Amino acid sequence: EQMTTLVDGAEAEASTDDQRHYLRELKRMREKEMKLPADLVRETSLQESKSFQAWRKARQASDFSIFAPELKKHLELVRKKADCLGWESTPWDGLADDYERGMTAARINEYFAPLRDRTVALIDKIRSKPQVETKFLDQKWDFDLQREFGLRVARDIGYDMEAGRQDLAVHPFCTSFGGKDVRITTRYEEMDMIDGLGSTIHECGHALYEQGFQDADARTPLADAPSYGLHESQSRFWEIQVMQSRYFWEHYLPIAKQYFPGQLTDVDAEAMYRGVNRVRPSLIRVSADEVTYNLHIIIRFEIEVPLLAGEIGVEDVPALWNKKYKDYLGVDVPSDADGCLQDVHWSHGSFGYFPSYTFGNIYGAMFIKQMQKDIPAMTDQIRDGRFGEILGWLRKNIHHHGTRYEPSEMLKKLTGQDVSAIPLCEQLEGKYSEIYGL
């Protein structure tokens, strides 16, 4: 109560926009904390530990029934949390604001429905065409050389190694202790050089955002992203829009040949570009290609909403999951481990989180169109390995704002458009129609 009184008093005396933005964020955080009873937070934390251990055992045994009892208990607590935070149409809405401000299941479905339908149609067309040649990628790649090459690219695009470092992890992530200490992890696959490079650049994109907040905002609520989706837009930009571009490989293929002597001798930039962008509908979200990735997210969203509303039971999840994978991606799910147990998120109670991954792609497709207008020589700069102006654009238009604006406000100011999945649909259809000759 004393904190609330202090914030209210400071709001009345705020004289600058930055002061008002700062106090708005502080008040928002405080109000959410006050809505959640201490005993619910405590009970949820204990249940999270039980759910995670059950998920680990279930995944190892590939048996969802081991996880189901703890998931049911966790769902009851998550519903109580949603009730405390408040919702109108469905409990899921009460949780989404933690990840994408102001979003509801109904609003998200407006974005996801056309993306789902147009992506399924695009995949069907791609299946009817000869697949791109990727044999040159299916060979062993030295771990140390992968790391050196990845770090070379990370430095080139602007990651400050004096204010960060890279380590290995099973699941790559970025963590920040402030703009002067932003660390990333990555993973390497012996038979998949692109996976390791993509992981490095993806986490580097997150790190560039964290290193790009204004120094004056350090250690305040302003030095943060306004949503998980906007943060994801930065990692997906560097990984997909840059690393998977034709122009990137026109510059980096000769360099890659130096790092991996004899392994890419007969490969040209066009073959590399097409190979890196191969489309392979698969079971696993984290290794999905650009086209199919969003369907993995949409499936999870379409299960989470009715599950939290009690419209389906926990025991219904495996069959519904398998059906959607068959309907949308055309793949059969052989086991729970490769199906509904592949992600750890539900064991942590992170309902409402998954859509942020796709919002990263939606936001990214919108702002890159504006970037291309503002930087006419953008493709030439990537082709030359020059990224300073591109990073500078991101710093000015996205990073420096921190939490001053919600994503929808920021994109409106930047592009003049409301949030829409249509630019992403058009981008995917245009790119892959060219690659596959549709």
C-alpha positions as CSV (number, residue, x, y, z in Angstrom):
1,E,0.0,0.0,0.0
2,Q,2.8,2.4,0.8
3,M,4.4,1.6,-2.6
4,T,1.0,2.4,-4.3
5,T,0.7,5.7,-2.5
6,L,4.2,6.7,-3.5
7,V,3.6,5.8,-7.2
8,D,0.3,7.7,-7.2
9,G,2.0,10.7,-5.7
10,A,4.8,10.6,-8.2
11,E,2.3,10.3,-11.1
12,A,0.8,13.6,-10.0
13,E,4.2,15.3,-10.1
14,A,5.5,13.7,-13.3
15,S,6.6,16.4,-15.7
16,T,8.1,14.5,-18.6
17,D,6.9,11.7,-20.9
18,D,9.8,9.5,-19.7
19,Q,8.7,9.9,-16.1
20,R,5.1,9.1,-17.0
21,H,6.2,6.0,-19.0
22,Y,8.4,4.9,-16.1
23,L,5.6,5.3,-13.5
24,R,3.1,3.6,-15.8
25,E,5.3,0.5,-16.0
26,L,6.0,0.5,-12.3
27,K,2.3,0.8,-11.6
28,R,1.4,-2.0,-14.0
29,M,3.9,-4.3,-12.4
30,R,2.7,-3.5,-8.9
31,E,-1.0,-3.9,-9.7
32,K,-0.4,-7.4,-11.1
33,E,1.5,-8.4,-8.1
34,M,-1.2,-7.2,-5.8
35,K,-3.9,-9.2,-7.6
36,L,-2.2,-12.5,-6.9
37,P,-2.6,-13.9,-3.3
38,A,0.7,-15.0,-1.7
39,D,-0.7,-18.5,-0.9
40,L,-1.6,-19.0,-4.6
41,V,1.9,-17.9,-5.7
42,R,3.4,-20.3,-3.2
43,E,1.2,-23.2,-4.2
44,T,1.8,-22.6,-7.9
45,S,5.6,-22.5,-7.4
46,L,5.5,-25.9,-5.5
47,Q,3.2,-27.4,-8.2
48,E,5.5,-26.2,-10.9
49,S,8.3,-28.3,-9.4
50,K,6.1,-31.3,-9.3
51,S,4.8,-30.8,-12.8
52,F,8.3,-30.4,-14.2
53,Q,9.5,-33.6,-12.6
54,A,6.4,-35.5,-13.9
55,W,7.0,-34.0,-17.3
56,R,10.6,-35.2,-17.4
57,K,9.6,-38.8,-16.4
58,A,6.7,-38.8,-18.9
59,R,8.9,-37.5,-21.7
60,Q,11.6,-40.1,-21.0
61,A,8.9,-42.8,-21.0
62,S,7.0,-41.2,-23.9
63,D,3.8,-41.6,-21.8
64,F,1.6,-38.6,-21.4
65,S,-0.5,-40.4,-18.7
66,I,2.4,-39.9,-16.3
67,F,2.3,-36.2,-16.7
68,A,-1.5,-35.8,-16.9
69,P,-2.4,-35.9,-13.1
70,E,0.1,-33.1,-12.3
71,L,-1.0,-31.1,-15.3
72,K,-4.6,-31.3,-14.1
73,K,-3.5,-29.9,-10.7
74,H,-1.5,-27.2,-12.3
75,L,-4.3,-26.2,-14.6
76,E,-6.6,-25.6,-11.6
77,L,-4.0,-23.2,-10.2
78,V,-3.5,-21.5,-13.5
79,R,-7.3,-20.9,-13.8
80,K,-7.3,-19.4,-10.3
81,K,-4.5,-17.1,-11.5
82,A,-6.5,-16.1,-14.5
83,D,-9.5,-15.4,-12.3
84,C,-7.4,-13.1,-10.1
85,L,-6.0,-11.2,-13.0
86,G,-9.4,-11.0,-14.7
87,W,-10.9,-12.1,-18.0
88,E,-14.1,-11.7,-20.0
89,S,-14.4,-14.3,-22.7
90,T,-12.1,-17.2,-21.6
91,P,-9.6,-17.8,-18.8
92,W,-6.8,-17.9,-21.4
93,D,-7.3,-14.1,-21.8
94,G,-6.3,-13.4,-18.2
95,L,-2.9,-14.9,-18.9
96,A,-2.0,-13.6,-22.3
97,D,-1.4,-10.1,-21.1
98,D,1.8,-11.3,-19.4
99,Y,3.3,-12.0,-22.8
100,E,1.4,-9.8,-25.4
101,R,-0.2,-6.8,-23.9
102,G,-3.9,-6.3,-24.6
103,M,-4.2,-9.6,-26.5
104,T,-7.1,-12.0,-26.2
105,A,-7.8,-15.4,-27.7
106,A,-10.4,-13.8,-30.0
107,R,-7.9,-11.2,-31.3
108,I,-5.2,-13.7,-31.7
109,N,-7.4,-16.0,-33.7
110,E,-8.1,-13.1,-36.1
111,Y,-4.4,-13.1,-36.9
112,F,-3.8,-16.8,-36.7
113,A,-6.8,-18.1,-38.8
114,P,-5.6,-16.6,-42.2
115,L,-2.0,-17.4,-41.4
116,R,-3.0,-21.1,-40.7
117,D,-5.2,-21.5,-43.8
118,R,-2.7,-19.8,-46.2
119,T,0.2,-21.7,-44.8
120,V,-1.5,-25.1,-45.1
121,A,-2.3,-24.2,-48.7
122,L,1.3,-23.2,-49.3
123,I,2.6,-26.4,-47.9
124,D,0.3,-28.5,-50.1
125,K,1.6,-26.6,-53.2
126,I,5.3,-27.2,-52.1
127,R,4.6,-30.9,-51.7
128,S,3.6,-31.1,-55.3
129,K,7.0,-29.8,-56.5
130,P,10.5,-31.4,-56.5
131,Q,12.3,-30.8,-53.3
132,V,15.4,-28.6,-53.2
133,E,18.8,-30.3,-53.1
134,T,20.3,-30.4,-49.6
135,K,22.7,-33.4,-49.7
136,F,25.7,-31.0,-49.3
137,L,24.4,-30.0,-45.9
138,D,24.0,-33.6,-44.7
139,Q,27.6,-34.2,-43.6
140,K,29.6,-33.9,-40.4
141,W,30.6,-30.4,-39.3
142,D,33.4,-29.8,-36.7
143,F,32.0,-28.3,-33.5
144,D,34.9,-25.9,-32.9
145,L,34.8,-24.7,-36.5
146,Q,31.0,-24.2,-36.2
147,R,31.6,-22.1,-33.1
148,E,34.3,-20.0,-34.7
149,F,32.1,-19.3,-37.7
150,G,29.1,-18.5,-35.6
151,L,31.0,-16.0,-33.5
152,R,32.5,-14.4,-36.6
153,V,28.9,-13.7,-37.8
154,A,27.7,-12.6,-34.4
155,R,30.5,-10.0,-34.2
156,D,29.9,-8.9,-37.7
157,I,26.2,-8.1,-37.1
158,G,27.1,-6.1,-34.0
159,Y,27.1,-8.3,-30.9
160,D,29.4,-6.7,-28.4
161,M,31.6,-9.5,-27.0
162,E,33.1,-7.0,-24.5
163,A,29.6,-6.8,-23.0
164,G,28.7,-10.5,-23.4
165,R,29.9,-14.0,-24.1
166,Q,28.7,-17.3,-25.6
167,D,28.4,-20.7,-24.0
168,L,26.8,-24.1,-24.9
169,A,23.3,-25.2,-23.7
170,V,20.9,-28.0,-24.7
171,H,18.2,-25.3,-25.3
172,P,19.7,-22.0,-26.5
173,F,18.8,-18.8,-24.6
174,C,19.9,-15.3,-23.9
175,T,20.2,-13.8,-20.5
176,S,20.9,-10.2,-19.5
177,F,22.4,-8.7,-16.3
178,G,22.1,-5.2,-17.8
179,G,23.2,-3.7,-21.2
180,K,26.9,-4.2,-20.3
181,D,26.5,-7.9,-19.6
182,V,24.3,-9.8,-22.0
183,R,25.2,-13.5,-22.5
184,I,24.0,-16.0,-25.0
185,T,24.1,-19.8,-25.4
186,T,23.8,-21.9,-28.4
187,R,24.0,-25.6,-29.5
188,Y,25.7,-27.4,-32.3
189,E,24.6,-30.5,-34.2
190,E,27.2,-32.6,-35.8
191,M,25.1,-33.3,-38.9
192,D,23.4,-29.8,-39.1
193,M,25.7,-26.8,-39.4
194,I,22.8,-24.5,-40.2
195,D,21.0,-25.4,-36.9
196,G,24.0,-24.2,-34.9
197,L,24.5,-21.1,-36.9
198,G,20.8,-20.3,-36.8
199,S,20.7,-20.8,-33.0
200,T,23.7,-18.5,-32.5
201,I,22.3,-15.7,-34.7
202,H,18.8,-16.1,-33.2
203,E,20.1,-15.6,-29.6
204,C,22.4,-12.9,-30.9
205,G,19.3,-11.0,-32.1
206,H,17.9,-11.2,-28.6
207,A,21.2,-10.0,-27.2
208,L,21.4,-7.0,-29.6
209,Y,18.0,-5.9,-28.3
210,E,19.2,-6.1,-24.7
211,Q,22.4,-4.3,-25.5
212,G,20.4,-1.6,-27.4
213,F,18.4,-0.1,-24.6
214,Q,19.3,3.5,-23.7
215,D,21.9,3.8,-21.0
216,A,19.7,6.3,-19.2
217,D,17.0,3.6,-18.8
218,A,19.4,1.1,-17.2
219,R,17.9,-0.8,-14.2
220,T,14.5,0.7,-14.7
221,P,11.3,-0.8,-16.1
222,L,11.9,1.1,-19.4
223,A,14.9,-1.0,-20.2
224,D,12.8,-4.0,-21.4
225,A,10.7,-5.2,-24.3
226,P,7.0,-4.4,-24.2
227,S,6.2,-7.9,-25.2
228,Y,7.8,-11.3,-25.7
229,G,6.7,-11.1,-29.4
230,L,8.6,-7.9,-30.0
231,H,11.7,-9.5,-28.5
232,E,11.2,-12.5,-30.7
233,S,10.9,-10.3,-33.7
234,Q,14.5,-9.2,-33.2
235,S,15.9,-12.7,-33.0
236,R,13.7,-13.9,-36.0
237,F,14.8,-10.9,-38.0
238,W,18.5,-11.8,-37.9
239,E,17.9,-15.5,-38.2
240,I,15.3,-15.6,-40.9
241,Q,15.4,-12.2,-42.8
242,V,19.2,-11.9,-42.8
243,M,20.8,-15.3,-42.3
244,Q,18.4,-17.2,-44.5
245,S,18.6,-14.5,-47.3
246,R,20.3,-15.0,-50.6
247,Y,22.4,-11.9,-50.0
248,F,23.8,-13.2,-46.7
249,W,25.2,-16.3,-48.5
250,E,26.6,-14.3,-51.3
251,H,28.9,-12.8,-48.7
252,Y,29.3,-15.6,-46.2
253,L,29.6,-18.7,-48.4
254,P,33.2,-17.9,-49.4
255,I,34.0,-17.3,-45.7
256,A,32.3,-20.6,-44.7
257,K,34.4,-22.4,-47.3
258,Q,37.5,-21.1,-45.4
259,Y,36.2,-22.4,-42.1
260,F,35.1,-25.7,-43.5
261,P,37.8,-26.5,-46.2
262,G,36.7,-29.1,-48.8
263,Q,33.1,-29.4,-47.5
264,L,31.4,-26.7,-49.7
265,T,33.8,-26.7,-52.7
266,D,31.1,-27.3,-55.4
267,V,28.3,-25.3,-53.7
268,D,27.3,-21.8,-54.9
269,A,25.4,-19.1,-53.1
270,E,22.1,-19.9,-54.9
271,A,22.3,-23.6,-53.9
272,M,23.1,-22.6,-50.3
273,Y,20.2,-20.2,-50.2
274,R,17.8,-22.8,-51.4
275,G,19.2,-25.5,-49.2
276,V,19.0,-23.3,-46.0
277,N,15.3,-22.6,-46.9
278,R,14.2,-26.2,-47.5
279,V,10.7,-26.9,-46.3
280,R,10.2,-30.1,-44.4
281,P,7.0,-30.6,-42.4
282,S,8.1,-32.2,-39.2
283,L,7.1,-33.1,-35.7
284,I,9.4,-30.9,-33.7
285,R,8.8,-27.1,-33.2
286,V,12.3,-26.0,-32.4
287,S,13.8,-27.5,-35.6
288,A,10.9,-26.4,-37.9
289,D,11.5,-24.5,-41.1
290,E,10.3,-21.0,-41.7
291,V,7.1,-22.0,-43.5
292,T,5.9,-24.7,-41.1
293,Y,7.0,-23.1,-37.8
294,N,3.9,-21.0,-37.2
295,L,1.6,-24.0,-37.5
296,H,3.4,-25.6,-34.5
297,I,2.5,-22.5,-32.5
298,I,-1.0,-22.3,-33.8
299,I,-1.6,-25.9,-32.8
300,R,-0.5,-25.2,-29.2
301,F,-2.7,-22.1,-29.1
302,E,-5.8,-24.0,-30.4
303,I,-5.3,-26.6,-27.6
304,E,-4.5,-24.3,-24.8
305,V,-7.6,-22.1,-25.1
306,P,-10.3,-24.9,-24.8
307,L,-8.1,-26.8,-22.3
308,L,-8.1,-23.8,-19.9
309,A,-11.8,-23.2,-20.5
310,G,-12.6,-26.8,-19.6
311,E,-14.0,-27.5,-23.0
312,I,-11.6,-30.4,-23.4
313,G,-10.0,-32.6,-20.8
314,V,-6.3,-33.2,-20.1
315,E,-6.8,-36.8,-21.3
316,D,-7.9,-35.4,-24.7
317,V,-4.7,-33.6,-25.4
318,P,-2.6,-36.4,-27.1
319,A,-5.3,-37.4,-29.6
320,L,-6.2,-33.7,-30.4
321,W,-2.5,-32.9,-30.8
322,N,-2.0,-35.8,-33.2
323,K,-5.0,-34.9,-35.3
324,K,-4.0,-31.3,-35.8
325,Y,-0.5,-32.3,-36.8
326,K,-1.9,-34.6,-39.4
327,D,-4.5,-32.1,-40.6
328,Y,-2.2,-29.1,-40.8
329,L,1.3,-30.5,-41.4
330,G,0.4,-33.9,-42.9
331,V,2.7,-35.8,-40.5
332,D,1.9,-38.7,-38.2
333,V,2.9,-38.4,-34.6
334,P,4.6,-41.7,-33.6
335,S,5.0,-41.0,-29.8
336,D,4.1,-38.7,-27.0
337,A,7.7,-37.7,-26.7
338,D,7.7,-36.4,-30.2
339,G,4.2,-35.0,-29.8
340,C,2.5,-33.3,-26.9
341,L,5.4,-33.9,-24.5
342,Q,8.1,-32.2,-26.6
343,D,7.8,-28.7,-24.9
344,V,8.5,-28.0,-21.3
345,H,6.3,-24.9,-21.1
346,W,3.1,-26.4,-19.8
347,S,4.9,-28.0,-16.9
348,H,5.9,-24.4,-15.9
349,G,2.3,-23.2,-16.2
350,S,3.3,-20.9,-19.1
351,F,-0.1,-20.8,-20.8
352,G,-0.5,-17.9,-23.1
353,Y,3.2,-17.8,-24.0
354,F,3.4,-19.7,-27.3
355,P,1.7,-17.2,-29.6
356,S,4.6,-14.8,-28.9
357,Y,6.8,-16.9,-31.1
358,T,4.5,-16.3,-34.1
359,F,4.0,-12.6,-33.2
360,G,7.7,-12.3,-33.5
361,N,7.3,-13.3,-37.2
362,I,4.2,-11.1,-37.7
363,Y,5.9,-8.0,-36.3
364,G,9.1,-8.8,-38.2
365,A,7.3,-9.0,-41.5
366,M,5.7,-5.6,-40.9
367,F,8.8,-3.7,-39.9
368,I,11.2,-5.2,-42.5
369,K,9.0,-3.7,-45.2
370,Q,9.5,-0.3,-43.6
371,M,13.2,-0.9,-43.2
372,Q,13.6,-1.7,-46.9
373,K,11.9,1.6,-47.7
374,D,14.2,3.5,-45.3
375,I,17.4,1.7,-46.3
376,P,17.2,1.3,-50.1
377,A,20.7,-0.3,-50.2
378,M,19.8,-2.8,-47.5
379,T,20.3,-5.9,-49.7
380,D,23.6,-4.6,-51.0
381,Q,24.8,-4.0,-47.4
382,I,24.0,-7.6,-46.4
383,R,25.7,-8.8,-49.6
384,D,28.8,-6.8,-48.5
385,G,28.6,-7.9,-44.9
386,R,27.9,-4.4,-43.6
387,F,25.3,-4.3,-40.9
388,G,25.8,-1.0,-39.1
389,E,23.0,0.9,-40.7
390,I,20.6,-2.0,-40.3
391,L,21.4,-2.3,-36.6
392,G,21.2,1.5,-36.2
393,W,17.7,1.4,-37.7
394,L,16.6,-1.2,-35.2
395,R,18.2,0.7,-32.3
396,K,16.5,4.0,-33.3
397,N,13.1,2.6,-34.1
398,I,12.7,-0.4,-31.7
399,H,15.5,-0.9,-29.2
400,H,15.7,2.6,-27.8
401,H,12.0,2.8,-27.1
402,G,12.1,0.0,-24.5
403,T,8.7,-0.2,-22.9
404,R,7.6,3.3,-23.8
405,Y,5.1,2.0,-26.4
406,E,3.1,-1.2,-26.8
407,P,4.0,-3.2,-29.9
408,S,0.8,-2.1,-31.7
409,E,1.6,1.5,-31.0
410,M,5.2,1.1,-32.1
411,L,4.3,-0.6,-35.4
412,K,1.6,2.0,-36.0
413,K,4.1,4.8,-35.5
414,L,6.7,3.0,-37.6
415,T,4.6,1.6,-40.5
416,G,1.3,3.5,-40.3
417,Q,-0.4,0.1,-40.2
418,D,-2.3,-1.9,-37.6
419,V,-1.0,-5.3,-36.6
420,S,-1.8,-7.8,-39.3
421,A,-0.6,-11.3,-40.3
422,I,-1.1,-10.5,-44.0
423,P,2.4,-9.1,-44.6
424,L,3.8,-12.4,-43.2
425,C,1.5,-14.5,-45.4
426,E,2.5,-12.5,-48.5
427,Q,6.2,-12.7,-47.6
428,L,6.1,-16.5,-47.2
429,E,4.1,-17.0,-50.3
430,G,6.4,-14.8,-52.4
431,K,9.6,-16.2,-51.2
432,Y,8.7,-19.9,-51.4
433,S,6.8,-19.5,-54.7
434,E,10.1,-18.4,-56.2
435,I,12.2,-21.1,-54.5
436,Y,9.9,-23.9,-55.4
437,G,8.6,-22.5,-58.7
438,L,4.9,-22.4,-57.6
